[in-house]
């Protein structure tokens, strides 16, 4: 009897965990996404794709740099076949003054079933305000997931 090859993708033992602090490019609306490319956060480098399960975005304020401006955060996907960015998700981050009892505002996108990024596709981020406007407007970003591979 010939050996059966499993062509179904399965999780590897190597999780994806990306943690970065970025000063995102300023975009004032979805039209600006193609004119001003987002900052690339992650590029799928697995032949069978990468499964992103969660993206967490936090402001970088602390008790010495206390003002976080209200802003829109744009999560974008780069389509390697079309060679272009597109807007995937938008979320509002509220203004906040950080103190010993007030934490940084945070956005969390959880993808039920995961967001599958094919080989060479990218996740990127932009915002309506960045640190050029002063204060604590850089973003701390964590991406969690795993890669597919053939067993």
SVG drawing of the C-alpha trace seen along z (x, -y; Angstrom):
<svg xmlns="http://www.w3.org/2000/svg" viewBox="-14 -68 24 70">
<polyline fill="none" stroke="black" stroke-width="0.4" points="0.0,0.0 1.5,-3.4 2.2,-5.9 -0.5,-8.6 0.7,-12.1 -1.1,-14.5 -1.7,-17.7 -3.7,-19.4 -1.8,-22.2 -1.1,-21.8 0.4,-24.1 4.1,-24.0 5.7,-24.0 7.1,-27.5 4.7,-30.2 4.7,-33.8 5.3,-36.5 6.3,-39.9 6.7,-42.8 7.6,-46.3 7.3,-50.0 6.7,-52.1 5.9,-55.7 3.3,-55.0 2.9,-57.1 0.0,-59.6 -3.0,-58.8 -6.0,-61.0 -8.3,-58.6 -8.4,-55.4 -7.4,-57.3 -4.0,-58.0 -3.2,-54.3 -1.8,-53.9 -0.1,-57.3 1.6,-56.8 2.4,-53.1 1.8,-51.8 4.8,-50.6 5.3,-46.9 4.9,-44.9 5.0,-41.3 5.7,-39.5 4.5,-35.9 7.5,-33.8 6.0,-30.3 5.2,-28.6 1.8,-27.5 0.9,-30.8 0.9,-32.3 -2.1,-32.4 -2.5,-35.6 -4.7,-35.2 -4.3,-38.5 -2.9,-42.0 -2.6,-44.2 -1.8,-47.9 -1.0,-50.1 0.0,-53.7 3.5,-54.3 2.7,-56.8 4.2,-56.7 4.2,-58.9 6.8,-61.2 5.2,-61.5 1.5,-61.5 -0.6,-62.7 -2.0,-60.3 -3.9,-62.0 -7.1,-60.5 -6.5,-58.8 -7.6,-56.2 -5.4,-53.1 -5.4,-51.5 -4.5,-47.8 -3.6,-47.1 -2.7,-44.1 -0.2,-44.1 -1.4,-41.9 1.8,-40.4 0.0,-39.5 -1.6,-42.9 1.5,-44.6 -0.7,-47.0 -1.9,-47.8 -5.5,-47.7 -7.3,-48.8 -8.4,-45.8 -9.5,-47.2 -9.9,-50.6 -10.2,-51.2 -10.4,-54.4 -7.9,-54.9 -9.2,-57.4 -7.3,-60.3 -5.9,-59.7 -3.7,-61.3 -1.5,-58.6 -1.0,-58.6 -0.1,-56.1 -3.7,-54.9 -4.6,-55.5 -3.2,-53.1 -2.4,-53.5 -5.3,-53.0 -5.2,-49.7 -6.8,-48.1 -7.0,-44.4 -8.1,-42.7 -8.8,-39.0 -9.4,-37.0 -11.7,-34.1 -10.4,-31.2 -7.4,-33.3 -6.4,-35.7 -4.5,-33.6 -1.7,-35.5 -0.3,-33.8 3.4,-33.7 4.9,-37.3 1.7,-39.0 2.3,-41.7 0.5,-43.3 1.1,-47.0 -0.1,-49.9 -0.8,-53.6 -2.6,-56.1 -4.3,-59.5 -1.8,-60.9 1.8,-60.0 4.6,-61.4 5.2,-64.4 2.2,-65.8 4.1,-65.4 3.2,-63.5 3.0,-59.7 1.8,-58.8 4.1,-56.0 2.5,-52.5 3.6,-49.3 2.4,-46.4 2.3,-42.7 1.3,-40.1 0.5,-36.5 -0.1,-33.5 1.7,-30.6 2.8,-29.3 1.4,-26.5 3.6,-23.8 3.2,-20.5 3.9,-17.4"/>
</svg>
